[in-house]
Each structure stands twice: as C-alpha cells, then as structure tokens.
C-alpha cells in the first residue's frame, strides 16, 4: 500500500489527532492515502466517526503495541 503522507500524533489526546488529520487531508488530492499514528486509545472510534462524517474512507485500522495506526483515503 502506497502511503502519500504520514502524520505522527503520538502523545496527543482527543481531539488533536482528528484536527491534525483533517488539516492534512485538505492539502491532499482525492484518492491519496494518509497514515495517522496515535497513542490515544479513543482515536480508534474517533477516526471511525470522522470517516463517516466527512466521507473520507477509513481503509485500515491496526494496533501495534501502544500505538494505533489509521489509514484514510481522501475523498
């Protein structure tokens, strides 16, 4: 999977990972992929809700130790 932009939000709590992802997505083209790395456990459900609300596709979510990886496709 080709990731177009990586966003590190480790150490940040809600709503900062979502706000930073929203800003990053505005600078991207339709179809590009954004990978967000977070340490906030609440980010799992936050990104699910964010994708539904904005129309961006939540391609994948995974947990690696204490980190949560979210991959979004820009609409």
C-alpha positions in Angstrom: 0.0 0.0 0.0 1.5 3.4 -1.0 1.1 6.0 1.7 1.2 9.6 0.4 1.5 11.3 3.8 2.4 10.3 7.3 1.1 12.1 10.3 2.6 11.5 13.8 0.1 12.4 16.6 1.7 10.3 19.3 1.3 11.9 22.7 -1.7 14.0 21.6 -5.2 13.4 23.0 -8.6 13.9 21.5 -9.5 16.0 19.5 -6.0 16.9 18.3 -5.3 13.7 16.2 -8.6 14.3 14.3 -7.9 18.0 13.9 -4.4 17.4 12.5 -5.7 14.7 10.2 -8.4 17.0 8.9 -5.9 19.7 8.2 -3.5 17.2 6.5 -6.4 15.9 4.3 -7.2 19.3 3.0 -3.7 19.5 1.4 -4.1 16.2 -0.3 -5.7 15.1 -3.6 -8.6 12.7 -4.0 -7.6 9.1 -3.6 -4.4 9.8 -1.7 -3.7 7.9 1.5 -2.9 9.4 4.9 -1.5 7.3 7.7 -2.0 8.6 11.2 -0.1 7.2 14.1 -1.7 7.9 17.5 -1.3 6.8 21.1 -4.8 7.8 22.2 -6.9 4.7 22.5 -10.0 6.8 21.9 -8.7 7.6 18.4 -10.0 4.2 17.1 -13.6 5.2 17.5 -12.9 8.9 16.8 -11.5 8.0 13.3 -14.4 5.7 12.6 -16.8 8.6 13.3 -14.7 11.1 11.5 -14.7 8.9 8.3 -18.5 8.6 8.4 -19.0 12.3 8.9 -16.6 13.6 6.3 -16.9 10.9 3.6 -13.2 10.0 3.6 -12.7 6.3 3.6 -11.2 4.6 6.6 -9.1 2.0 4.7 -7.5 0.3 7.7 -7.0 0.5 11.5 -4.5 -1.6 13.4 -3.0 -1.6 16.9 0.8 -2.1 17.3 1.7 -2.2 20.9 0.5 1.0 22.4 0.1 2.7 19.0 -2.9 3.0 16.8 -2.5 3.2 13.1 -5.3 4.7 11.0 -5.2 4.9 7.2 -7.6 7.2 5.5 -8.3 7.7 1.7 -9.0 11.3 0.8 -12.5 11.6 -0.8 
